[in-house]
Amino acid sequence: MTSPSLPTRSQAVAEALAAAGIAGEIVVLPDSARTAAEAATALGCEVGAIANSLVFLCDGAPLLVMTSGAHRVDTAYLAARLGSGEIVRASAGRVREATGQAIGGVAPTGHPAPLRTVVDTALQQYEVLWAAAGHPHTVVPMSYEELLRVTAGTASPVTPD
């Protein structure tokens, strides 16, 4: 059962997390956690433990990249690793269309349909990760293994060492 005090989009995320067996409870923050830095400050954790949800277009289809808040995705590097064509940032409209969520609140799950997902291997160094939970004021804790499971993602570096 989801909390009625959660935003609608976060309720969908809570249901998807529960269906995947992820026990982390969604936290509603008083201030926006739209950026990794904002989220880390609000949570008192390292910015690298924030699992940023970034949506790109890869070979014409949405690609969700869950990356550490400590660095940026190198799209040319990632395209070479995936053996794909060019990877470009999706527009706000395409992000909402693919995820049902607005930029700044995109969760790793709870989307209208499954998304091809890459999970940054840099995240595995943190015991607890924090990901957006469908709204810019909501976040959810989980382990790296849970993030891989809930996204059915492929583990990969997203930037060269």
KEKOL-229216 format. One record per residue (C-alpha): residue in one letter; residue number from 0; x, y, z. Coordinates in Angstrom, 2 decimals. Example, Ala and Ser with C-alpha at 12.3 -4.5 7.8 and 13.67 -1.06 7.14 Angstrom:
% KEKOL-229216
NODE, resn, resi, xx, yy, zz
NODE, A, 0, 12.30, -4.50, 7.80
NODE, S, 1, 13.67, -1.06, 7.14
***
This chain:
% KEKOL-229216
NODE, resn, resi, xx, yy, zz
NODE, M, 0, 0.00, 0.00, 0.00
NODE, T, 1, 1.42, 3.39, -0.93
NODE, S, 2, 1.14, 6.51, 1.17
NODE, P, 3, -1.54, 8.94, -0.05
NODE, S, 4, 0.81, 11.78, 0.92
NODE, L, 5, 3.21, 10.82, -1.89
NODE, P, 6, 2.91, 12.65, -5.22
NODE, T, 7, 1.04, 10.56, -7.82
NODE, R, 8, 4.19, 9.77, -9.80
NODE, S, 9, 5.97, 8.66, -6.62
NODE, Q, 10, 3.07, 6.35, -5.76
NODE, A, 11, 3.63, 4.56, -9.09
NODE, V, 12, 7.35, 4.28, -8.27
NODE, A, 13, 6.55, 2.87, -4.80
NODE, E, 14, 4.32, 0.23, -6.38
NODE, A, 15, 7.02, -0.74, -8.91
NODE, L, 16, 9.65, -0.95, -6.14
NODE, A, 17, 7.40, -3.15, -4.00
NODE, A, 18, 6.68, -5.42, -6.99
NODE, A, 19, 10.46, -5.79, -7.48
NODE, G, 20, 10.98, -6.61, -3.80
NODE, I, 21, 12.84, -3.38, -3.03
NODE, A, 22, 12.19, -2.47, 0.61
NODE, G, 23, 13.49, 1.12, 0.56
NODE, E, 24, 10.90, 3.65, 1.65
NODE, I, 25, 10.41, 6.79, -0.42
NODE, V, 26, 11.51, 9.93, 1.42
NODE, V, 27, 9.78, 13.25, 0.74
NODE, L, 28, 12.26, 16.11, 1.06
NODE, P, 29, 11.18, 19.63, 2.03
NODE, D, 30, 13.32, 21.13, -0.73
NODE, S, 31, 13.99, 20.10, -4.29
NODE, A, 32, 16.48, 17.33, -4.99
NODE, R, 33, 16.48, 18.14, -8.70
NODE, T, 34, 20.28, 17.95, -8.91
NODE, A, 35, 22.74, 15.48, -7.41
NODE, A, 36, 24.30, 18.26, -5.34
NODE, E, 37, 20.91, 19.30, -3.92
NODE, A, 38, 20.02, 15.71, -3.10
NODE, A, 39, 23.39, 14.99, -1.45
NODE, T, 40, 23.11, 18.12, 0.68
NODE, A, 41, 19.57, 17.26, 1.76
NODE, L, 42, 20.51, 13.66, 2.58
NODE, G, 43, 23.94, 14.31, 4.11
NODE, C, 44, 25.69, 11.88, 1.78
NODE, E, 45, 28.42, 12.02, -0.83
NODE, V, 46, 27.33, 13.34, -4.22
NODE, G, 47, 28.71, 10.13, -5.77
NODE, A, 48, 26.06, 8.10, -3.90
NODE, I, 49, 23.30, 9.89, -5.80
NODE, A, 50, 22.14, 7.71, -8.68
NODE, N, 51, 21.26, 10.26, -11.35
NODE, S, 52, 18.62, 9.14, -13.84
NODE, L, 53, 19.48, 10.55, -17.25
NODE, V, 54, 17.49, 9.82, -20.40
NODE, F, 55, 19.23, 9.79, -23.76
NODE, L, 56, 18.28, 8.71, -27.25
NODE, C, 57, 20.31, 5.82, -28.59
NODE, D, 58, 19.60, 4.54, -32.08
NODE, G, 59, 16.28, 6.41, -31.91
NODE, A, 60, 15.07, 4.78, -28.68
NODE, P, 61, 15.16, 6.03, -25.09
NODE, L, 62, 18.14, 4.90, -23.02
NODE, L, 63, 18.07, 5.40, -19.25
NODE, V, 64, 21.52, 5.86, -17.74
NODE, M, 65, 21.79, 5.58, -13.97
NODE, T, 66, 25.05, 7.35, -13.23
NODE, S, 67, 26.94, 8.52, -10.18
NODE, G, 68, 26.30, 12.13, -9.28
NODE, A, 69, 30.09, 12.54, -9.06
NODE, H, 70, 30.64, 12.63, -12.83
NODE, R, 71, 29.09, 13.13, -16.26
NODE, V, 72, 28.28, 10.50, -18.85
NODE, D, 73, 30.76, 10.41, -21.76
NODE, T, 74, 28.25, 9.67, -24.53
NODE, A, 75, 30.88, 8.83, -27.18
NODE, Y, 76, 32.57, 6.41, -24.76
NODE, L, 77, 29.25, 4.82, -23.81
NODE, A, 78, 28.15, 4.47, -27.45
NODE, A, 79, 31.42, 2.67, -28.22
NODE, R, 80, 30.90, 0.34, -25.22
NODE, L, 81, 27.34, -0.42, -26.31
NODE, G, 82, 28.28, -0.77, -29.98
NODE, S, 83, 25.55, 1.69, -30.84
NODE, G, 84, 25.13, 4.82, -32.87
NODE, E, 85, 25.38, 8.30, -31.40
NODE, I, 86, 23.87, 8.86, -27.96
NODE, V, 87, 22.23, 12.27, -27.45
NODE, R, 88, 20.40, 13.84, -24.52
NODE, A, 89, 16.61, 13.49, -24.77
NODE, S, 90, 14.42, 16.60, -24.70
NODE, A, 91, 12.24, 17.24, -21.65
NODE, G, 92, 9.22, 16.13, -23.68
NODE, R, 93, 10.86, 12.85, -24.69
NODE, V, 94, 11.94, 12.24, -21.07
NODE, R, 95, 8.35, 12.66, -19.86
NODE, E, 96, 7.01, 10.54, -22.74
NODE, A, 97, 9.44, 7.69, -21.97
NODE, T, 98, 9.27, 7.79, -18.18
NODE, G, 99, 6.01, 9.51, -17.26
NODE, Q, 100, 8.17, 11.70, -15.00
NODE, A, 101, 9.70, 15.16, -15.24
NODE, I, 102, 13.43, 15.88, -15.44
NODE, G, 103, 14.77, 16.23, -11.90
NODE, G, 104, 12.50, 13.51, -10.56
NODE, V, 105, 13.06, 10.59, -12.94
NODE, A, 106, 13.12, 7.34, -11.01
NODE, P, 107, 14.84, 4.12, -12.07
NODE, T, 108, 11.41, 2.44, -12.32
NODE, G, 109, 7.69, 3.17, -12.50
NODE, H, 110, 7.75, 4.03, -16.19
NODE, P, 111, 4.92, 3.33, -18.67
NODE, A, 112, 7.09, 0.64, -20.32
NODE, P, 113, 10.49, -0.90, -19.53
NODE, L, 114, 13.46, 1.18, -20.70
NODE, R, 115, 16.82, -0.07, -21.85
NODE, T, 116, 19.03, 0.88, -18.92
NODE, V, 117, 22.74, 1.18, -18.20
NODE, V, 118, 23.85, 1.33, -14.56
NODE, D, 119, 27.18, 3.06, -13.89
NODE, T, 120, 29.68, 0.70, -12.25
NODE, A, 121, 31.02, 3.68, -10.25
NODE, L, 122, 27.88, 3.41, -8.09
NODE, Q, 123, 28.86, 0.00, -6.72
NODE, Q, 124, 31.36, 1.55, -4.30
NODE, Y, 125, 28.51, 2.96, -2.17
NODE, E, 126, 26.62, 0.83, 0.34
NODE, V, 127, 23.49, 2.98, 0.00
NODE, L, 128, 22.47, 4.77, -3.19
NODE, W, 129, 19.78, 7.41, -3.42
NODE, A, 130, 17.68, 7.71, -6.57
NODE, A, 131, 14.87, 10.08, -7.50
NODE, A, 132, 11.44, 8.61, -6.87
NODE, G, 133, 9.24, 10.16, -9.57
NODE, H, 134, 9.14, 13.76, -8.31
NODE, P, 135, 11.84, 16.42, -7.65
NODE, H, 136, 11.12, 16.25, -3.90
NODE, T, 137, 11.20, 12.45, -3.51
NODE, V, 138, 14.11, 10.02, -3.24
NODE, V, 139, 14.50, 6.36, -2.38
NODE, P, 140, 17.46, 4.42, -0.93
NODE, M, 141, 18.65, 1.14, -2.42
NODE, S, 142, 21.75, -0.94, -2.93
NODE, Y, 143, 23.65, -1.24, -6.20
NODE, E, 144, 22.34, -4.79, -6.63
NODE, E, 145, 18.76, -3.58, -6.08
NODE, L, 146, 19.28, -0.83, -8.66
NODE, L, 147, 20.45, -3.38, -11.20
NODE, R, 148, 17.51, -5.63, -10.39
NODE, V, 149, 14.77, -2.97, -10.47
NODE, T, 150, 16.00, -1.58, -13.80
NODE, A, 151, 17.02, -4.90, -15.37
NODE, G, 152, 20.01, -2.75, -16.27
NODE, T, 153, 23.38, -3.54, -17.75
NODE, A, 154, 26.35, -2.69, -15.51
NODE, S, 155, 28.91, -0.59, -17.38
NODE, P, 156, 31.32, 2.28, -16.84
NODE, V, 157, 29.87, 5.41, -18.43
NODE, T, 158, 33.09, 7.37, -18.57
NODE, P, 159, 36.71, 6.28, -19.06
NODE, D, 160, 38.77, 6.00, -15.86
***
